[in-house]
Amino acid sequence: MNPQTGKYLIIIGLIIILAGILIYFFHNKLNWLGRLPGDIRITKGNVRFYFPIVSMLLISLIVTLLINIFRK
């Protein structure tokens, strides 16, 4: 392993801690996440199918922007 790997692991850990803090303190403000227009929800009887495609795209975009900002 090289020192660069350790640096990336520390950054990933800090991001996870930051996300945990945000979710812990602002969970009631994040109700919209997972309920965006375009998220697929199907309910038939006792079966529920949920696929948050728009939420996943939004999170992917934010993570990509953060990675590009930190990389430079």
PAZADO-592275 format. One record per atom (N, C-alpha, C): residue number from 1; residue in one letter; atom name; x, y, z. Coordinates in nm, 4 decimals, padded with zeros to 6 digits. Example, Ala and Ser with C-alpha at 12.3 -4.5 7.8 and 13.67 -1.06 7.14 Angstrom:
REM residues 2
resi: 1	resn: A	name: N	c1: 01.3190	c2: -00.5690	c3: 00.7800;
resi: 1	resn: A	name: CA	c1: 01.2300	c2: -00.4500	c3: 00.7800;
resi: 1	resn: A	name: C	c1: 01.3200	c2: -00.3300	c3: 00.7800;
resi: 2	resn: S	name: N	c1: 01.2850	c2: -00.2250	c3: 00.7080;
resi: 2	resn: S	name: CA	c1: 01.3670	c2: -00.1060	c3: 00.7140;
resi: 2	resn: S	name: C	c1: 01.2900	c2: 00.0030	c3: 00.7870;
//
This chain:
REM residues 72
resi: 1	resn: M	name: N	c1: 00.0848	c2: -00.1183	c3: 00.0000;
resi: 1	resn: M	name: CA	c1: 00.0000	c2: 00.0000	c3: 00.0000;
resi: 1	resn: M	name: C	c1: 00.0886	c2: 00.1235	c3: 00.0000;
resi: 2	resn: N	name: N	c1: 00.0416	c2: 00.2238	c3: -00.0677;
resi: 2	resn: N	name: CA	c1: 00.1166	c2: 00.3484	c3: -00.0693;
resi: 2	resn: N	name: C	c1: 00.0483	c2: 00.4527	c3: 00.0201;
resi: 3	resn: P	name: N	c1: 00.1177	c2: 00.5632	c3: 00.0522;
resi: 3	resn: P	name: CA	c1: 00.0592	c2: 00.6650	c3: 00.1404;
resi: 3	resn: P	name: C	c1: -00.0674	c2: 00.7292	c3: 00.0834;
resi: 4	resn: Q	name: N	c1: -00.0812	c2: 00.7294	c3: -00.0482;
resi: 4	resn: Q	name: CA	c1: -00.1996	c2: 00.7891	c3: -00.1111;
resi: 4	resn: Q	name: C	c1: -00.3265	c2: 00.7132	c3: -00.0705;
resi: 5	resn: T	name: N	c1: -00.3175	c2: 00.5825	c3: -00.0558;
resi: 5	resn: T	name: CA	c1: -00.4322	c2: 00.5018	c3: -00.0149;
resi: 5	resn: T	name: C	c1: -00.4789	c2: 00.5409	c3: 00.1251;
resi: 6	resn: G	name: N	c1: -00.3859	c2: 00.5616	c3: 00.2147;
resi: 6	resn: G	name: CA	c1: -00.4211	c2: 00.6046	c3: 00.3497;
resi: 6	resn: G	name: C	c1: -00.4899	c2: 00.7395	c3: 00.3497;
resi: 7	resn: K	name: N	c1: -00.4428	c2: 00.8285	c3: 00.2657;
resi: 7	resn: K	name: CA	c1: -00.5041	c2: 00.9613	c3: 00.2544;
resi: 7	resn: K	name: C	c1: -00.6496	c2: 00.9497	c3: 00.2075;
resi: 8	resn: Y	name: N	c1: -00.6718	c2: 00.8644	c3: 00.1078;
resi: 8	resn: Y	name: CA	c1: -00.8082	c2: 00.8462	c3: 00.0572;
resi: 8	resn: Y	name: C	c1: -00.8993	c2: 00.7834	c3: 00.1624;
resi: 9	resn: L	name: N	c1: -00.8469	c2: 00.6888	c3: 00.2387;
resi: 9	resn: L	name: CA	c1: -00.9280	c2: 00.6264	c3: 00.3435;
resi: 9	resn: L	name: C	c1: -00.9665	c2: 00.7269	c3: 00.4516;
resi: 10	resn: I	name: N	c1: -00.8745	c2: 00.8159	c3: 00.4870;
resi: 10	resn: I	name: CA	c1: -00.9057	c2: 00.9189	c3: 00.5861;
resi: 10	resn: I	name: C	c1: -01.0122	c2: 01.0134	c3: 00.5331;
resi: 11	resn: I	name: N	c1: -01.0018	c2: 01.0539	c3: 00.4071;
resi: 11	resn: I	name: CA	c1: -01.1008	c2: 01.1445	c3: 00.3475;
resi: 11	resn: I	name: C	c1: -01.2378	c2: 01.0779	c3: 00.3414;
resi: 12	resn: I	name: N	c1: -01.2412	c2: 00.9520	c3: 00.3015;
resi: 12	resn: I	name: CA	c1: -01.3694	c2: 00.8795	c3: 00.2955;
resi: 12	resn: I	name: C	c1: -01.4304	c2: 00.8679	c3: 00.4350;
resi: 13	resn: G	name: N	c1: -01.3475	c2: 00.8403	c3: 00.5366;
resi: 13	resn: G	name: CA	c1: -01.3959	c2: 00.8328	c3: 00.6738;
resi: 13	resn: G	name: C	c1: -01.4534	c2: 00.9646	c3: 00.7212;
resi: 14	resn: L	name: N	c1: -01.3867	c2: 01.0747	c3: 00.6890;
resi: 14	resn: L	name: CA	c1: -01.4374	c2: 01.2062	c3: 00.7279;
resi: 14	resn: L	name: C	c1: -01.5699	c2: 01.2381	c3: 00.6602;
resi: 15	resn: I	name: N	c1: -01.5827	c2: 01.1988	c3: 00.5344;
resi: 15	resn: I	name: CA	c1: -01.7087	c2: 01.2213	c3: 00.4628;
resi: 15	resn: I	name: C	c1: -01.8213	c2: 01.1407	c3: 00.5260;
resi: 16	resn: I	name: N	c1: -01.7930	c2: 01.0162	c3: 00.5650;
resi: 16	resn: I	name: CA	c1: -01.8954	c2: 00.9332	c3: 00.6299;
resi: 16	resn: I	name: C	c1: -01.9353	c2: 00.9921	c3: 00.7644;
resi: 17	resn: I	name: N	c1: -01.8375	c2: 01.0410	c3: 00.8410;
resi: 17	resn: I	name: CA	c1: -01.8688	c2: 01.1036	c3: 00.9699;
resi: 17	resn: I	name: C	c1: -01.9530	c2: 01.2284	c3: 00.9492;
resi: 18	resn: L	name: N	c1: -01.9175	c2: 01.3103	c3: 00.8524;
resi: 18	resn: L	name: CA	c1: -01.9937	c2: 01.4317	c3: 00.8230;
resi: 18	resn: L	name: C	c1: -02.1372	c2: 01.3975	c3: 00.7812;
resi: 19	resn: A	name: N	c1: -02.1530	c2: 01.2957	c3: 00.6978;
resi: 19	resn: A	name: CA	c1: -02.2871	c2: 01.2539	c3: 00.6575;
resi: 19	resn: A	name: C	c1: -02.3670	c2: 01.2047	c3: 00.7778;
resi: 20	resn: G	name: N	c1: -02.3039	c2: 01.1312	c3: 00.8669;
resi: 20	resn: G	name: CA	c1: -02.3718	c2: 01.0844	c3: 00.9874;
resi: 20	resn: G	name: C	c1: -02.4163	c2: 01.1980	c3: 01.0774;
resi: 21	resn: I	name: N	c1: -02.3312	c2: 01.2986	c3: 01.0915;
resi: 21	resn: I	name: CA	c1: -02.3678	c2: 01.4153	c3: 01.1726;
resi: 21	resn: I	name: C	c1: -02.4849	c2: 01.4894	c3: 01.1108;
resi: 22	resn: L	name: N	c1: -02.4802	c2: 01.5079	c3: 00.9790;
resi: 22	resn: L	name: CA	c1: -02.5905	c2: 01.5774	c3: 00.9115;
resi: 22	resn: L	name: C	c1: -02.7215	c2: 01.5021	c3: 00.9265;
resi: 23	resn: I	name: N	c1: -02.7174	c2: 01.3712	c3: 00.9104;
resi: 23	resn: I	name: CA	c1: -02.8394	c2: 01.2917	c3: 00.9226;
resi: 23	resn: I	name: C	c1: -02.8894	c2: 01.2923	c3: 01.0667;
resi: 24	resn: Y	name: N	c1: -02.7994	c2: 01.2851	c3: 01.1634;
resi: 24	resn: Y	name: CA	c1: -02.8396	c2: 01.2819	c3: 01.3038;
resi: 24	resn: Y	name: C	c1: -02.9077	c2: 01.4114	c3: 01.3460;
resi: 25	resn: F	name: N	c1: -02.8504	c2: 01.5253	c3: 01.3081;
resi: 25	resn: F	name: CA	c1: -02.9037	c2: 01.6528	c3: 01.3538;
resi: 25	resn: F	name: C	c1: -03.0126	c2: 01.7107	c3: 01.2640;
resi: 26	resn: F	name: N	c1: -03.0150	c2: 01.6735	c3: 01.1361;
resi: 26	resn: F	name: CA	c1: -03.1099	c2: 01.7339	c3: 01.0425;
resi: 26	resn: F	name: C	c1: -03.1993	c2: 01.6298	c3: 00.9756;
resi: 27	resn: H	name: N	c1: -03.2266	c2: 01.5184	c3: 01.0441;
resi: 27	resn: H	name: CA	c1: -03.3088	c2: 01.4131	c3: 00.9839;
resi: 27	resn: H	name: C	c1: -03.4492	c2: 01.4617	c3: 00.9490;
resi: 28	resn: N	name: N	c1: -03.5035	c2: 01.5540	c3: 01.0258;
resi: 28	resn: N	name: CA	c1: -03.6387	c2: 01.6021	c3: 00.9959;
resi: 28	resn: N	name: C	c1: -03.6395	c2: 01.7008	c3: 00.8794;
resi: 29	resn: K	name: N	c1: -03.5252	c2: 01.7572	c3: 00.8442;
resi: 29	resn: K	name: CA	c1: -03.5157	c2: 01.8490	c3: 00.7299;
resi: 29	resn: K	name: C	c1: -03.4879	c2: 01.7750	c3: 00.5993;
resi: 30	resn: L	name: N	c1: -03.4520	c2: 01.6469	c3: 00.6071;
resi: 30	resn: L	name: CA	c1: -03.4163	c2: 01.5692	c3: 00.4886;
resi: 30	resn: L	name: C	c1: -03.5278	c2: 01.4753	c3: 00.4446;
resi: 31	resn: N	name: N	c1: -03.6523	c2: 01.5061	c3: 00.4779;
resi: 31	resn: N	name: CA	c1: -03.7645	c2: 01.4192	c3: 00.4413;
resi: 31	resn: N	name: C	c1: -03.7839	c2: 01.4088	c3: 00.2909;
resi: 32	resn: W	name: N	c1: -03.7455	c2: 01.5105	c3: 00.2172;
resi: 32	resn: W	name: CA	c1: -03.7654	c2: 01.5133	c3: 00.0730;
resi: 32	resn: W	name: C	c1: -03.6743	c2: 01.4143	c3: 00.0007;
resi: 33	resn: L	name: N	c1: -03.5619	c2: 01.3791	c3: 00.0619;
resi: 33	resn: L	name: CA	c1: -03.4690	c2: 01.2869	c3: -00.0023;
resi: 33	resn: L	name: C	c1: -03.5291	c2: 01.1467	c3: -00.0038;
resi: 34	resn: G	name: N	c1: -03.5445	c2: 01.0920	c3: -00.1213;
resi: 34	resn: G	name: CA	c1: -03.6095	c2: 00.9624	c3: -00.1369;
resi: 34	resn: G	name: C	c1: -03.7547	c2: 00.9753	c3: -00.1762;
resi: 35	resn: R	name: N	c1: -03.8051	c2: 01.0964	c3: -00.1818;
resi: 35	resn: R	name: CA	c1: -03.9435	c2: 01.1205	c3: -00.2222;
resi: 35	resn: R	name: C	c1: -03.9500	c2: 01.2233	c3: -00.3346;
resi: 36	resn: L	name: N	c1: -03.8481	c2: 01.2272	c3: -00.4162;
resi: 36	resn: L	name: CA	c1: -03.8423	c2: 01.3234	c3: -00.5256;
resi: 36	resn: L	name: C	c1: -03.9297	c2: 01.2770	c3: -00.6413;
resi: 37	resn: P	name: N	c1: -03.9775	c2: 01.3711	c3: -00.7234;
resi: 37	resn: P	name: CA	c1: -04.0501	c2: 01.3307	c3: -00.8440;
resi: 37	resn: P	name: C	c1: -03.9569	c2: 01.2483	c3: -00.9334;
resi: 38	resn: G	name: N	c1: -04.0021	c2: 01.1362	c3: -00.9772;
resi: 38	resn: G	name: CA	c1: -03.9210	c2: 01.0478	c3: -01.0591;
resi: 38	resn: G	name: C	c1: -03.8769	c2: 00.9233	c3: -00.9847;
resi: 39	resn: D	name: N	c1: -03.8853	c2: 00.9246	c3: -00.8521;
resi: 39	resn: D	name: CA	c1: -03.8590	c2: 00.8041	c3: -00.7747;
resi: 39	resn: D	name: C	c1: -03.9764	c2: 00.7092	c3: -00.7957;
resi: 40	resn: I	name: N	c1: -03.9468	c2: 00.5836	c3: -00.8221;
resi: 40	resn: I	name: CA	c1: -04.0502	c2: 00.4866	c3: -00.8580;
resi: 40	resn: I	name: C	c1: -04.1016	c2: 00.4180	c3: -00.7322;
resi: 41	resn: R	name: N	c1: -04.2337	c2: 00.4264	c3: -00.7107;
resi: 41	resn: R	name: CA	c1: -04.2995	c2: 00.3600	c3: -00.5982;
resi: 41	resn: R	name: C	c1: -04.4197	c2: 00.2830	c3: -00.6511;
resi: 42	resn: I	name: N	c1: -04.4229	c2: 00.1541	c3: -00.6273;
resi: 42	resn: I	name: CA	c1: -04.5345	c2: 00.0705	c3: -00.6707;
resi: 42	resn: I	name: C	c1: -04.5830	c2: -00.0086	c3: -00.5502;
resi: 43	resn: T	name: N	c1: -04.7134	c2: -00.0004	c3: -00.5223;
resi: 43	resn: T	name: CA	c1: -04.7735	c2: -00.0752	c3: -00.4124;
resi: 43	resn: T	name: C	c1: -04.8913	c2: -00.1546	c3: -00.4658;
resi: 44	resn: K	name: N	c1: -04.8856	c2: -00.2860	c3: -00.4498;
resi: 44	resn: K	name: CA	c1: -04.9955	c2: -00.3735	c3: -00.4909;
resi: 44	resn: K	name: C	c1: -05.0180	c2: -00.4751	c3: -00.3797;
resi: 45	resn: G	name: N	c1: -05.1253	c2: -00.4572	c3: -00.3085;
resi: 45	resn: G	name: CA	c1: -05.1563	c2: -00.5490	c3: -00.1988;
resi: 45	resn: G	name: C	c1: -05.0511	c2: -00.5424	c3: -00.0899;
resi: 46	resn: N	name: N	c1: -04.9898	c2: -00.6573	c3: -00.0611;
resi: 46	resn: N	name: CA	c1: -04.8869	c2: -00.6635	c3: 00.0425;
resi: 46	resn: N	name: C	c1: -04.7458	c2: -00.6410	c3: -00.0115;
resi: 47	resn: V	name: N	c1: -04.7344	c2: -00.6164	c3: -00.1406;
resi: 47	resn: V	name: CA	c1: -04.6029	c2: -00.6011	c3: -00.2026;
resi: 47	resn: V	name: C	c1: -04.5761	c2: -00.4537	c3: -00.2306;
resi: 48	resn: R	name: N	c1: -04.4571	c2: -00.4076	c3: -00.1875;
resi: 48	resn: R	name: CA	c1: -04.4155	c2: -00.2706	c3: -00.2152;
resi: 48	resn: R	name: C	c1: -04.2818	c2: -00.2732	c3: -00.2854;
resi: 49	resn: F	name: N	c1: -04.2708	c2: -00.1973	c3: -00.3931;
resi: 49	resn: F	name: CA	c1: -04.1458	c2: -00.1841	c3: -00.4670;
resi: 49	resn: F	name: C	c1: -04.1090	c2: -00.0373	c3: -00.4702;
resi: 50	resn: Y	name: N	c1: -03.9865	c2: -00.0074	c3: -00.4344;
resi: 50	resn: Y	name: CA	c1: -03.9417	c2: 00.1313	c3: -00.4292;
resi: 50	resn: Y	name: C	c1: -03.8038	c2: 00.1401	c3: -00.4920;
resi: 51	resn: F	name: N	c1: -03.7878	c2: 00.2276	c3: -00.5894;
resi: 51	resn: F	name: CA	c1: -03.6604	c2: 00.2467	c3: -00.6578;
resi: 51	resn: F	name: C	c1: -03.6344	c2: 00.3971	c3: -00.6686;
resi: 52	resn: P	name: N	c1: -03.5506	c2: 00.4517	c3: -00.5812;
resi: 52	resn: P	name: CA	c1: -03.5274	c2: 00.5972	c3: -00.5782;
resi: 52	resn: P	name: C	c1: -03.4249	c2: 00.6423	c3: -00.6822;
resi: 53	resn: I	name: N	c1: -03.4604	c2: 00.6337	c3: -00.8104;
resi: 53	resn: I	name: CA	c1: -03.3647	c2: 00.6612	c3: -00.9165;
resi: 53	resn: I	name: C	c1: -03.3213	c2: 00.8082	c3: -00.9191;
resi: 54	resn: V	name: N	c1: -03.4123	c2: 00.9019	c3: -00.9021;
resi: 54	resn: V	name: CA	c1: -03.3773	c2: 01.0440	c3: -00.9056;
resi: 54	resn: V	name: C	c1: -03.2942	c2: 01.0808	c3: -00.7825;
resi: 55	resn: S	name: N	c1: -03.3273	c2: 01.0254	c3: -00.6682;
resi: 55	resn: S	name: CA	c1: -03.2485	c2: 01.0515	c3: -00.5474;
resi: 55	resn: S	name: C	c1: -03.1060	c2: 00.9992	c3: -00.5643;
resi: 56	resn: M	name: N	c1: -03.0914	c2: 00.8801	c3: -00.6244;
resi: 56	resn: M	name: CA	c1: -02.9583	c2: 00.8248	c3: -00.6464;
resi: 56	resn: M	name: C	c1: -02.8791	c2: 00.9102	c3: -00.7449;
resi: 57	resn: L	name: N	c1: -02.9446	c2: 00.9602	c3: -00.8485;
resi: 57	resn: L	name: CA	c1: -02.8761	c2: 01.0470	c3: -00.9441;
resi: 57	resn: L	name: C	c1: -02.8306	c2: 01.1772	c3: -00.8786;
resi: 58	resn: L	name: N	c1: -02.9143	c2: 01.2342	c3: -00.7923;
resi: 58	resn: L	name: CA	c1: -02.8788	c2: 01.3573	c3: -00.7228;
resi: 58	resn: L	name: C	c1: -02.7601	c2: 01.3349	c3: -00.6284;
resi: 59	resn: I	name: N	c1: -02.7617	c2: 01.2264	c3: -00.5523;
resi: 59	resn: I	name: CA	c1: -02.6509	c2: 01.1958	c3: -00.4623;
resi: 59	resn: I	name: C	c1: -02.5233	c2: 01.1699	c3: -00.5424;
resi: 60	resn: S	name: N	c1: -02.5345	c2: 01.0998	c3: -00.6542;
resi: 60	resn: S	name: CA	c1: -02.4185	c2: 01.0734	c3: -00.7393;
resi: 60	resn: S	name: C	c1: -02.3594	c2: 01.2029	c3: -00.7930;
resi: 61	resn: L	name: N	c1: -02.4435	c2: 01.2948	c3: -00.8341;
resi: 61	resn: L	name: CA	c1: -02.3959	c2: 01.4235	c3: -00.8845;
resi: 61	resn: L	name: C	c1: -02.3232	c2: 01.5021	c3: -00.7754;
resi: 62	resn: I	name: N	c1: -02.3800	c2: 01.5052	c3: -00.6559;
resi: 62	resn: I	name: CA	c1: -02.3174	c2: 01.5779	c3: -00.5448;
resi: 62	resn: I	name: C	c1: -02.1833	c2: 01.5159	c3: -00.5075;
resi: 63	resn: V	name: N	c1: -02.1780	c2: 01.3830	c3: -00.5006;
resi: 63	resn: V	name: CA	c1: -02.0524	c2: 01.3162	c3: -00.4652;
resi: 63	resn: V	name: C	c1: -01.9469	c2: 01.3395	c3: -00.5727;
resi: 64	resn: T	name: N	c1: -01.9866	c2: 01.3344	c3: -00.6997;
resi: 64	resn: T	name: CA	c1: -01.8925	c2: 01.3597	c3: -00.8088;
resi: 64	resn: T	name: C	c1: -01.8370	c2: 01.5011	c3: -00.8026;
resi: 65	resn: L	name: N	c1: -01.9230	c2: 01.5986	c3: -00.7764;
resi: 65	resn: L	name: CA	c1: -01.8760	c2: 01.7371	c3: -00.7641;
resi: 65	resn: L	name: C	c1: -01.7802	c2: 01.7527	c3: -00.6463;
resi: 66	resn: L	name: N	c1: -01.8114	c2: 01.6916	c3: -00.5329;
resi: 66	resn: L	name: CA	c1: -01.7214	c2: 01.7004	c3: -00.4176;
resi: 66	resn: L	name: C	c1: -01.5864	c2: 01.6357	c3: -00.4456;
resi: 67	resn: I	name: N	c1: -01.5867	c2: 01.5217	c3: -00.5126;
resi: 67	resn: I	name: CA	c1: -01.4607	c2: 01.4546	c3: -00.5459;
resi: 67	resn: I	name: C	c1: -01.3778	c2: 01.5413	c3: -00.6392;
resi: 68	resn: N	name: N	c1: -01.4413	c2: 01.6024	c3: -00.7380;
resi: 68	resn: N	name: CA	c1: -01.3675	c2: 01.6882	c3: -00.8304;
resi: 68	resn: N	name: C	c1: -01.3143	c2: 01.8137	c3: -00.7625;
resi: 69	resn: I	name: N	c1: -01.3877	c2: 01.8665	c3: -00.6673;
resi: 69	resn: I	name: CA	c1: -01.3409	c2: 01.9852	c3: -00.5944;
resi: 69	resn: I	name: C	c1: -01.2205	c2: 01.9488	c3: -00.5080;
resi: 70	resn: F	name: N	c1: -01.2261	c2: 01.8354	c3: -00.4364;
resi: 70	resn: F	name: CA	c1: -01.1160	c2: 01.7969	c3: -00.3487;
resi: 70	resn: F	name: C	c1: -00.9942	c2: 01.7496	c3: -00.4250;
resi: 71	resn: R	name: N	c1: -01.0159	c2: 01.6978	c3: -00.5454;
resi: 71	resn: R	name: CA	c1: -00.9040	c2: 01.6475	c3: -00.6251;
resi: 71	resn: R	name: C	c1: -00.8135	c2: 01.7607	c3: -00.6729;
resi: 72	resn: K	name: N	c1: -00.8729	c2: 01.8776	c3: -00.6982;
resi: 72	resn: K	name: CA	c1: -00.7943	c2: 01.9897	c3: -00.7498;
resi: 72	resn: K	name: C	c1: -00.7218	c2: 02.0649	c3: -00.6443;
//
